[in-house]
Amino acid sequence: MIKREHYIALQTIVRKETVRIARIWTQTLLPPLITQTLYFIIFGKFIGSQVRAINGVSYMAFIVPGLVMMAVITNTYGNVVASFYGSKFQRNIEELLVSPCPDWVIIAGYVIGGLVRGIVVGVLVFIVSLFFAHPVVTHWWAIILFALLSSVVFSLAALINGLFARNFDEVAFFQNFILTPFIYLGGVFYSLKGLPEIWQKLSLYNPLVYTVNGFRYGFFGFCDVNPVFCVLVLLGLTMVLIGVNLILFKKGIGLRN
C-alpha cells in the first residue's frame, strides 16, 4: 500500500502542476485550441472538401480523432518536459531529490500533471470539432483507454527528454525534430491503407500510428491496425519507459551533474 507521506507528496506535485496549467491558461490551453481550429478549417474545410470519404466517413470527420490525439500528445509532452526542465533550471528539483520522496512518486506526479493537461486540451479540441463535423462515438472505452495510455507514454518520454536536456534548445529539439514529424507521419490526416505497401510497413515502426489508430477505432469502429495490438504496443512502451525513468533517476543522470 502507498504510504500516507508518499500520497501527500504525490498530491503536492500534482497540485503544483495543475495550478501551473490553470494559472497560465493563455499559454497552456488557448494556443492549442487556436492551432487545432486552423487545422479544421484548412485541412477539413478547404482541402477536405476535395477528398473522398474514407470507409464511408467524411474526411472532415475522419481527421477529428487524429487532431484530438495530436493535441493530447503534444500538450502532454510539452507540459512535462517544460515543467520538469524548468524545475532543473531553477534548481528546485533538488528539494524533491533530498526529501524522503521516492523516485516513483516524483515520476508519477509529473506524469499525472501531463495527463491532466493533455486530457483537458483533448476534450476542448473535441468540443471545437463539433462546430465542423459530427463524428460518431462507437466505443467510449477505447477513446478513454487510448487517451490515457498515450498521455502516460508521452509524459514518460518527456521526462527522459527533460533529464537529458542541458539547455532550452535541447528541450525543444526532440519535440520539433522527432515528435512532430512522427505525428504527421502517424496517420493523423490519412489512412495507412492509402500508402504504398513499403510505407505501410515502415509506418508500423512509428509509435504514433498505434495511438492515432486505436483512438480512431473508438470513434468509428475501424482502423488500420488491430486495436488489441495497439493496446499491447502502448502497454509495452509504458513498461519500458517506466523502467528507463527509474534507472535514470536512481543513477542521477541529468540530476546531479
Buried (B, 14 or more C-beta within 10 A) or exposed (E): EEEEEBEEBBEBBBEBBBEBBEEEEEEBBEEBBEBBBEBBEEBBEEBBEEBEEBEEBBBBBBBBBBBBBBBBBBBBBBBBBBBBBBBBEEEEBEEBEEEEBBBBBBBBBBBBBBBBBBBBBBBBBBEBBEEBBEBEEEBEEBBEBBBBBBBBBBBBBBBBBBBBBEEEEBBBBBBEEEBEEBBBBBBBBBBBEEBEEEEBEEBBEBBBBBBBBBBBBBBBBBBBBEBEEBBEBBEEBBEEBBEBBBEBBEEEEBBEE
